[in-house]
Amino acid sequence: MSDFEKLRIVTRYEFLKHIRRRRLWIILGLALLVEALVLILVPVLMHHWPKDVVLPLGAGTVKGVTTMATLLTFGPTLAALGAVFFSGDAIAGEFESKTGFLLFTNPVKKVVLWSGKFLASYIAVVLLIIFTYIIITISLLAIYQTVPVELFKSFGLCLLYAAAVLSVTFLFSSFSKGAMGATVITLVFIWVISGIVQSVLAATGNPYWFLISAQGDSVYLVYGGIRALTQGLSGSGQLGNGNAPNFGELNIGLAVLGMVIYLVVGFTASVGIAGRRQLS
């Protein structure tokens, strides 16, 4: 049997594990809930009900299709959440539960095993992202009868960002003692450490494209950035004159480069570390 056939078998088996654990369905439900809350709560809280727009529960909508698209684009957060929970135990779990004693004795190269696990997790995350963007597309068509072309750019960036987050999770999973530790470390690294550093660098006008938290922001910044968002909201009576904070804008091109680096380096390093790790 070729390595490609083995990779296909590992990928299929690992993906079915995600289905059986119901993780995919839980996060899909969470995605649906979040988008529904945005569609209902944002117009209500903004007290804006256009006469020519009728929505469920009597709610209106914000002014501008790109503004609403930005508010609905929670893809980065959901992709990160999905990637972390799908892959936090991908490597660490084999060592923690001692299942590696059975798995590693099979005539399958470790790089094939890790690649299969990675692909299975990524397929699950991609399904989550597709589901989310379908909701966004249907919502925008129902409200504005149009979809901005930037939505497709956002979708592509979200797919790349999910792969980068997945690689980082695999990296932490490769040397963590347990699956919970790998999950927590990854979340702290992305949302706490990177987030804090990003805020400081952005506020002081320094580049921050190399931070994975900032790279996730590129998914909604393609709609025009923070200034476009605040101006769109101000058009419905919010945020005064629509001026945005004096933060340095993210360079999306450099953010793409950063995500590719995290993807390649993270996965390569995780394979190398896990390959040398011994079961105890």
HELIX and SHEET records of a PDB file:
HELIX    1   1 ASP A    3  ARG A   20  1                                  18    
HELIX    2   2 ARG A   23  MET A   46  1                                  24    
HELIX    3   3 PRO A   56  GLY A   58  5                                   3    
HELIX    4   4 VAL A   65  LEU A   72  1                                   8    
HELIX    5   5 GLY A   75  SER A   87  1                                  13    
HELIX    6   6 ALA A   92  GLU A   96  1                                   5    
HELIX    7   7 GLY A  100  LEU A  103  1                                   4    
HELIX    8   8 LYS A  110  TYR A  144  1                                  35    
HELIX    9   9 GLU A  150  PHE A  175  1                                  26    
HELIX   10  10 ALA A  179  LEU A  187  1                                   9    
HELIX   11  11 VAL A  188  ILE A  193  3                                   6    
HELIX   12  12 SER A  194  ALA A  203  1                                  10    
HELIX   13  13 ILE A  212  LEU A  221  1                                  10    
HELIX   14  14 GLY A  225  SER A  234  1                                  10    
HELIX   15  15 ILE A  252  ARG A  276  1                                  25    
END                                                                             
